């Protein structure tokens, strides 16, 4: 849409009406359209998800000076889904991927992500690995706690 309305239409007007006043309006319109396209590309390029060993950090950029981030721990992830809309998205393998949080009914969406199916599988693998490691750590801590309690009880009742 920004390419069509911001660049193509002003170029057509510029060449269709060679009057200097109309050409000036078309040039200004084209510059504003180019600015809008650059802003869209920056918004798309800098929206990222960073996968760590504890969770996913979602960084979203809305304009030049509006950046927000949100951390979603793996144990709080309720559901991961992706959606591929349209022929071009299917052929070029890009789409939207969403993470639903367990605690709040909040969904974090990364739009136009490349290879959404692969990304969904990778997040699922990281989540399973994190839950498995957490279970082992909790088991070891529980074992140590019970051994300390038993030792203290035996020492106390001697």
N, C-alpha and C positions, 0 to 999 in steps of 0.2 A: 504493500500500500504506500509506504513512504517513497519508494522508488518511482511508482507510477504517478502519484499526485505531486511529489516533491521535485522530480527531475523530468520525467517524460512529458508531462503536460506543459511545463514552462518552455521546454525545448521546442515542442510543436508550435506553441504560441509565438516564440521568438522567430521561427522560420516562416510561419504563416502570415504574420503581420510585421513587415519590416519597418514600421513606423517607430521612430526613436523613443517616444513615450511608452509605447507598448513593450518595446524591447527592454527598456529599463525596468519596467514592472516584472517582465519575465525573468530577467537576470536576478533581481532581488528575490523573487519567488524561488528560483532555482537554488540560490545560496541558502535560503532558509530551509529548503528541502534537503540540501546536502548536510546542513547542520543537524537536522532531524535524523538522517540516516546514520551519521557518525555517532550520535547519541544512542541510537538503537543498537548499533554494533558494539559500543562500549558496554551498554547494559547487558547484552548477551554474553560478551566475552568474559566479563568479570564476575558473572554469577557462577559460583563454584561450590562444590561440596568437597570438603577435605575429610578423608576417612583416616581416623587415628585408631590406636589400639583400644580406646575407651568408647568411642562414638563417632558421630558424623557432625562436622561443623559446617553449617550452611551459611555462606556469605552471599548477600544480595546487594546489588548496587542499583540504585534508582536515581539516575542523573549523575552529575559530576561530584557533588558534595554530600550525597546521602547514601551511606553504607551501613548495613546492618548485618549482624551475625547471630546465629542461634545454634546452640549445641544440643544434640540429641544423643543421649547415652544409648548404647546397644540394648541394655536391659529394659529401656522404656519404649523401644520400637514395637508397635503393635502390628503394623502391616506395611509392606512395601509393594507398590504397584507401578506399572508403567502403561502409557497409552500412546499409540502411534496413530496419528490422524492423517489421512490423505495418501494419495498415490506417491507424491514426491517424498514424503516422509518415510514411506515404506521402502521405496527404492534406494534412498540415501541413508536409511537406517538411523533416523533420529526421531525423538519424541519426548514426551513429558514423563518424568518419574516423580512419584510422590511417596513420602514417608509419613505414616500416621502414628502419632504418639499415643501411648497407653494412658497417661495421666490426664491429659486434656484432649479434647476433641479437636486438636490442631493438626493440620496437615501442612507439611513443608514440601513445596513443589519446585523442581528444577525444570524449567521449560527448554525445549529444543536441545536436549542432551543427546550427544552421539552415542550410539549403541546402548539404548536403554535396557534391553534384555540382559546384556552382559553386566551392566552396572547393577542391576537388581540382583543377579546371581552373586556378584562379588560382595555386596552389602550383606546378603543373607549368609554367605560363608563367614564373613567377619563377625557377624552377630552370633552365629553358632559357635565359633571358636572362642569368642569372649564369654559366652554363657558357660561353655565347657570349662574354660580356665577358671572362671569365677566359682563354679561348683567345686572344683578341685581345691582351690584356695580356701573356700568356706569349710570344706571337709577337713582339711589339715588344721585350720584354726580351731574347729570344734574338737578335734582329737586332742590338740594341745591343751585346750581349756579343760576338757574332761580329765586328762592326765594330771594337770595341776590341781584340780579340785580333789581328785582321789588321793594324790600325794599329800595335800594339806589335811585331808580328813584322816589319813593313816597316821600322819605325824602328830596330829592333835589328839588322837585317841590312844596313843602309846602309853 
